[in-house]
């Protein structure tokens, strides 16, 4: 089991002249986790998050990073904030320099890096968020989603162990929200611990490894999402709604239908529940093949040849670089979010699909398809495209 990287012990905090905002909170976050802190407005989510990198000091209790109590002198906080990056809800409060390069390079420059090292850090950070070539853009030219990515890049340039996001999809349209959440998944795949706060239970439910339900400055529930959000009464007390997939699952169960013990986390999972409940075979045709293209190996020519041979195949892309490559090649993408599950759904209809990605994500694709095949008993063929 991964070691604990962030921990709070019996934390209390009140703002001057106000009531207690954080009231006896204890929790832990392990390396490599994706954790969602979920609650209504005024629950204390933002206040708690600001304790993670020392922006707020608890009135009592202890906040720890990597098994050591946080120290609040200037030197210690500077080091902590290099390790625990914080992305504010509103990027306009965080992205303040005239140009993208100046903003993303601000942190590394303050660490005393050389000019060449700052350039390298900025280049890699912008590449990670899909903003290569934006170095000389002025901030006022950017969309809301691009500003959010610049804010993330500015934190990534510090090479943090933990990324903390206060309402990561606030003020973004659906596409921008999907891109940001997809980016967080990609960063987590590289080993970064991700913590978000949100009031959007539909967003948190399929995304998080663990969820913390926060109400009135106290933790009401902390567990895997299907447990944390599975108690309708607790969710109601938090002034939230049960995730729609869990609602459907419980409605079937309450009506006497046989349902599997495992709760659905996606539309694909829900389809399995429904098929199981009505004793139907989920695979009415021979499943279609999912072909995975590692663009670092297949190359442009190999992908073009495959597309020519499979003109009706639906295409999805996972990861920022894969989406950029698809745009460069003029490849139309049907799926850019929830790609693996959507391709499995098409496969169950006998259709061919392709997933474009890069090396580190290939194993994730194969593992998800194999997991579905094992749980459902329906063998979905997966092929790894090779260079011709």
Secondary structure, 3 states (H helix, E strand, C coil): CCCEEEEEEEEEEECCCCCEEEEEEEEEEECCCEEEEECCCCCCHHHHHHHCCCCCCCCEEEEEECCEECCCCHHHHHHHHHHEEEECCCHHHCCCCCEHHHHHHHHHHHCCCCHHHHHHHHHHHHHHCCCCCCCCCEHHHCCHHHHHHHHHHHHHCCCCCEEEEECCCCCCCHHHHHHHHHHHHHHHHCCCEEEEEECCHHHHHHHCCEEEEEECCEEEEEECHHHHCCCHHHHHHCCCCCCHHHHHHHHHHHCCCCCCCCCCCCHHHHHHHHHHHCCCCCCCCCCCCEEEEEHHHHHHHHHHHHHHHCCCCEEEECCHHHHHHHHHHCCCCCECCCHHHHHHHHHCCCCCEEEEECHHHHHHHHHHHHHHHHHHCCCCCEEECCCC
